[in-house]
Amino acid sequence: MTVKFIGYIGFNDTSEIHNATRSRALDREYVDAAAIAQEKGGFDRVLIPFGSASPESQIVAAHAAAITSRLGFLVAHRPGFTQPTLAARQLATLDQLSGGRAAVHIITGGADEEMARDGDVHTLKAERYLRSDEYIEVLRREWSEAQPFDHTGRFYEARGAFSAIKPDNLPVFFGGSSPEAIEVAGRHADVYALWGESLEQVGEAVRTVRHAAAQHGRHPGFSLSLRPVIADTEEAAWRKADAIVEQVRAAREAAGLPTTGHRPPNTGSLRLLETAQSQRRDTRLWTGVAQLTGAAGNSTGLVGTPEQVAEAMLEYYDIGIDHFLIRGFEPLADAIDYGRDLIPLVRAKVAQREQQKVALAS
């Protein structure tokens, strides 16, 4: 099993330590620098996020693809606002023009108010997962069918649908912790995405999704999202993590946002928030920011020296994680540090682990 690294281009060089509410302003100089730095740093892909007030993720990916040659792009995409036949052609076109470097992360939905900003005001969570299920089915048919096809479903209907452009290899990433999400992931996910939880929780999730996928003869990969905090010594790394917590706390208090009493609307955030009740889990897992923000998205990390964090990542690799999505709180500077100090170490340790397996097998 190989390991892949996914970075992040979040439109500008800010994070929770700079603004309590995420800035989605587009900084072209940052996008260019982040794409080039992460390609040089050995990242396999970068995630381009999606939000109801964000720059358009596919267009940002197309721009970044034009100034890089090897870096792949994981485009976050939300069903319900574009017909799947059109989205299939858009994504396939990006894949072709980038030389086969596109992947899509299907984001089923967020909070009701987030969905309403783009006009989705009546659907319930369970309906959104049913819609995602049908949406991905149509995407894959557009990408694979050699002849026009008809589709009649609960959410979409098409007559004579056909795409003249097909992707070279366009993996579908999918996440979600609810039973509805697991069911859709089992049918469709090429890579199932998790947030950074404890080894026990991640192992349980991997087993659950593998079981769901086996019902369909599928064998997905698994991606774990983390915010590594690294420094030359373990003590310096924990001081850095503590400073990040205080910066996030100060930013939220200045903006009048809560730092306690959170009740997030989705199962994944609820699970993560329960994990965050203890700021440190396992040896390296750090949940201080998740505790303050209500586990809003990718908000947990691993803390230590690059060697220590690499060893902790290897523990996740051993239970089935083959993709790591890593981003920092100083987005560009941290991405450069990861490429120089962390990614080569993890790759070397994985290669050594695989050689040991071959030696034992023979």
C-alpha positions, 0 to 999 in steps of 0.5 A: 500500500502506498501513501498519498498526501493532499494539501490545501488551497483555501483561497488566501493565506489565513486560518482560524488564528487570523479570523474567527469566521473563515475569510473566502477572499480570493488572493491570486498571489497566494493561490499561485504560491500555494500551488507551486510550493505544494507541488515542489513539496511533494504533495500528490493533490491539493483540496480546493474547498467549497462554500456558499460564499466561496470562489468557484472551486473548479475554476481555481483548480483550472487556474492552479493546474495551468501553472503546475505540471504534476500536482493533482486537484481534489475539487470539493463539489456539492450536489443539488446546484448543478445538473449531474450531467453538466457537472460530469462534463465540467469535471471531465474537461478539467481532468483532460485539460490538466492531464488526468490530475482531477479528483472530486470530493462530493460534499453532501451538505452543511448546516441548513443556513449554508445550504439555503444561501445557494437556494436549497431551503427544503431538503432534509439531511437524509434526502441530501444523501439520497440525492448525492447517491443518485448524483454520483450514479449519473456522474459515473454513467456520463463518464463511462457510457459509450452510448446515450442513456436515459435516467429517471430517478427521484431527483434527476431525469435525463433523456439521451444523456451523453458526454463526448469527453471522458476523464482519464481517471477521476476518483470520487472522494466521499465523507460522512459518519451517519448511517446514510453517509456510510451507505452511499460511501459503500456504493460510490467512494473511491476514497472515504474521507475522515477527520482526525479522530483517535486510532480506535475511532478511525479503525472502527470507521475503516472497518465499517466502510470496508464492510459497506463497500464489500457489499458492492464488491468495492475496495476504497482507500481512506483519507485522514484530515489532520492539522500537524503542528511540528517543531524542532523539539516536542516541548516547542511543538506543544507550546506552539499548539497551546499558542494556536489555541489561545489565538483561536480563542482570542479571535472567537471572543473578539468576534462574539462567537462561542468557545463552549456549549457547541451543538453541531448539526452533523454526526461527524462534528458531534463525534469529533467534539466528543473526542475533543473533550480531552484535548490530547488523545493517544500519544500525539492527537490534539483537539484543542481547536476542535473544542473551541470551534465546535469541531467545525471541519478539519480541526484536529492535529498531531503534535511533536517533532517531524519524526514523532508526527511521522511515527504517529501517522504511520500508526494510522497507515497501519490501520488502513489510512493511505491518504493524509490531508494535511494543512496548517494554521499558517497555510503557506508557511506550514505547507512548505514546512510539511514538504521539507520536514514531514512528507519525506519522513513519512514516505521513507517510513512507509517504504521501509514498512512495506519492505519489511512486509515483503521480507516477512512474506518471502 
